[in-house]
Amino acid sequence: MPTPTRQIRAAYTAETITVYQAFSPEIAEPAAAVGSFPEAFQRGRMTWIKPSFLWMMHRSDWGRSAGQERVLAISIRRDGFEWALANSALSSYSSEVHSSREQWRREVRRQPVRVQWDPERNLGMQPQRWRSLQVGLRGEAVGRYLDEWITGIEDVTELADRVRRERDAALLPVERPYPLSAELAGRISAR
């Protein structure tokens, strides 16, 4: 069966889902050491989490981009992740989801979470025909993420580098379709 165009694929358990972010060593090292982000983390700006390991590798150039030298695997509560999806607005207008462009603009202004679908990547970083989800958190959502949802933080920079060098799919985290209610799937335009 072909991969759906928009489907969340992630590593998850019954209670948590793993998302990825990349930061400078000044943020990432203390975060991984204690399991929470340090004071230097800027709560006032939007922060993007990604359930796809390979999309994070594309975005951070395998942890080699300036300010993104450390790749973190962050376990968060699934109920928090699903709260984010329920309180999200799509990054761009979709006639399949929105009754008008004005409705979409109102949602973008009102909701503390932004979601967008970008082409997934393969091991060679070529875009695939299916899309990967990115979730942008701001305001209330950032506070919930930092203070309530995170259950663990692991530095996976060495894994990222090894996957980049060896291009071995067996090294990748196991990501499988994430189950969504019909309501949440409709909200984020999953299909």
C-alpha positions as CSV (number, residue, x, y, z in Angstrom):
1,M,0.0,0.0,0.0
2,P,1.5,3.4,-0.9
3,T,2.4,5.9,1.8
4,P,-0.4,8.5,2.3
5,T,0.6,12.0,1.1
6,R,0.1,13.5,4.6
7,Q,0.5,11.1,7.5
8,I,2.4,11.6,10.7
9,R,5.1,8.9,11.0
10,A,6.9,8.9,14.3
11,A,8.6,6.8,17.0
12,Y,6.0,6.6,19.9
13,T,4.9,4.5,22.8
14,A,1.5,4.3,24.5
15,E,2.3,7.4,26.5
16,T,4.9,9.4,24.5
17,I,6.0,10.5,21.0
18,T,9.5,11.4,20.0
19,V,10.1,14.7,18.3
20,Y,13.3,16.3,17.1
21,Q,14.9,19.7,17.4
22,A,18.5,20.9,16.8
23,F,20.2,23.6,18.9
24,S,23.6,25.1,19.7
25,P,25.7,23.2,22.3
26,E,24.8,25.9,24.8
27,I,21.2,24.9,24.8
28,A,21.4,21.2,23.9
29,E,24.1,20.0,26.3
30,P,22.4,21.2,29.5
31,A,19.0,20.1,28.2
32,A,20.2,16.5,27.5
33,A,22.1,16.4,30.8
34,V,19.1,17.3,33.0
35,G,16.1,16.4,30.8
36,S,14.7,20.0,30.5
37,F,15.7,23.1,28.7
38,P,17.9,25.7,30.4
39,E,17.1,29.3,31.1
40,A,18.9,30.3,27.9
41,F,16.0,28.7,25.9
42,Q,14.0,31.6,24.4
43,R,10.4,31.0,25.5
44,G,9.1,34.1,23.7
45,R,9.8,32.8,20.2
46,M,8.2,30.1,18.1
47,T,9.9,26.7,18.4
48,W,9.4,23.9,15.8
49,I,9.2,20.2,16.7
50,K,9.5,17.5,14.1
51,P,8.3,13.9,14.5
52,S,10.5,12.8,11.5
53,F,14.2,12.1,12.1
54,L,15.1,12.5,8.4
55,W,13.2,15.8,8.1
56,M,15.3,17.1,11.1
57,M,18.4,15.8,9.4
58,H,17.5,17.8,6.3
59,R,16.6,20.9,8.3
60,S,19.8,20.9,10.4
61,D,22.1,19.5,7.6
62,W,22.7,16.4,9.8
63,G,23.5,18.6,12.8
64,R,26.1,20.7,10.9
65,S,24.2,24.0,10.5
66,A,25.3,26.9,12.6
67,G,23.3,27.0,15.8
68,Q,22.0,23.5,15.1
69,E,25.1,21.4,15.9
70,R,23.3,19.2,18.4
71,V,20.3,17.1,17.5
72,L,17.9,16.2,20.3
73,A,15.3,13.4,20.5
74,I,12.7,14.7,22.9
75,S,10.1,12.4,24.3
76,I,6.8,14.3,25.0
77,R,3.5,13.2,26.3
78,R,1.1,12.1,23.6
79,D,-1.8,14.0,25.2
80,G,0.4,17.2,24.9
81,F,1.2,16.5,21.3
82,E,-2.5,16.0,20.5
83,W,-3.4,19.2,22.4
84,A,-1.0,21.0,20.1
85,L,-2.6,19.5,17.0
86,A,-6.1,20.3,18.3
87,N,-5.0,24.0,18.9
88,S,-3.2,24.4,15.6
89,A,-3.7,26.4,12.4
90,L,-2.3,25.3,9.1
91,S,0.6,27.5,7.9
92,S,-1.1,28.1,4.6
93,Y,-4.7,28.4,3.4
94,S,-6.5,25.2,2.2
95,S,-9.9,25.3,0.6
96,E,-10.4,21.7,1.8
97,V,-10.1,22.9,5.4
98,H,-11.1,26.5,5.5
99,S,-14.4,28.2,4.5
100,S,-12.5,31.3,3.5
101,R,-9.1,33.0,3.6
102,E,-10.3,35.2,6.3
103,Q,-11.3,32.2,8.5
104,W,-7.7,30.8,8.0
105,R,-6.2,34.2,8.9
106,R,-8.3,34.3,12.1
107,E,-7.1,30.8,13.0
108,V,-3.5,31.7,12.4
109,R,-3.8,34.8,14.7
110,R,-5.7,32.9,17.4
111,Q,-4.1,29.5,17.7
112,P,-0.8,29.0,19.6
113,V,0.3,26.2,17.3
114,R,1.2,26.2,13.5
115,V,1.4,23.1,11.5
116,Q,2.9,22.6,8.0
117,W,3.6,19.7,5.7
118,D,6.9,19.6,3.9
119,P,8.4,16.9,1.6
120,E,9.8,14.1,3.6
121,R,13.5,13.2,2.8
122,N,15.2,9.9,2.1
123,L,18.7,9.0,3.3
124,G,20.2,11.0,0.4
125,M,18.1,14.0,1.4
126,Q,16.1,13.9,-1.8
127,P,12.5,15.0,-1.4
128,Q,9.8,12.2,-1.4
129,R,6.3,12.5,-2.7
130,W,4.8,12.2,0.7
131,R,5.0,14.9,3.4
132,S,6.3,15.2,6.9
133,L,4.7,17.3,9.6
134,Q,6.4,20.2,11.4
135,V,4.7,21.7,14.5
136,G,5.4,25.3,15.5
137,L,4.7,26.2,19.1
138,R,4.4,29.7,20.5
139,G,3.0,31.4,23.5
140,E,0.9,29.1,25.7
141,A,2.0,26.1,23.7
142,V,5.7,26.7,24.4
143,G,5.0,26.9,28.1
144,R,3.1,23.6,28.0
145,Y,5.8,22.0,26.0
146,L,8.7,23.0,28.3
147,D,6.9,22.7,31.6
148,E,4.4,19.8,31.2
149,W,4.9,17.6,28.1
150,I,8.6,16.7,28.1
151,T,9.4,13.4,29.7
152,G,13.0,13.0,28.4
153,I,15.7,14.5,26.2
154,E,18.5,12.6,24.5
155,D,21.4,14.0,22.4
156,V,21.3,11.9,19.2
157,T,24.0,14.0,17.4
158,E,26.4,11.0,17.1
159,L,23.6,8.9,15.6
160,A,22.9,11.6,13.1
161,D,26.5,11.7,12.1
162,R,26.7,7.9,11.8
163,V,23.5,7.7,9.7
164,R,24.9,10.5,7.4
165,R,28.2,8.7,6.9
166,E,26.9,5.2,6.6
167,R,23.5,5.8,4.9
168,D,22.2,2.7,6.6
169,A,18.4,2.7,7.0
170,A,18.8,0.0,9.7
171,L,20.2,2.8,12.0
172,L,17.2,5.0,11.7
173,P,14.7,5.3,14.5
174,V,11.6,3.1,13.8
175,E,8.9,5.5,12.8
176,R,5.4,4.2,12.1
177,P,2.0,5.8,11.3
178,Y,0.8,7.8,14.3
179,P,-2.9,7.2,15.1
180,L,-5.1,10.2,14.8
181,S,-8.8,10.7,15.5
182,A,-10.8,11.8,12.4
183,E,-11.2,15.2,14.1
184,L,-7.5,15.8,14.5
185,A,-6.7,14.4,11.0
186,G,-9.1,16.9,9.6
187,R,-7.8,19.8,11.7
188,I,-4.2,19.3,10.3
189,S,-5.3,18.2,6.8
190,A,-3.8,14.7,7.1
191,R,-4.6,12.4,4.3
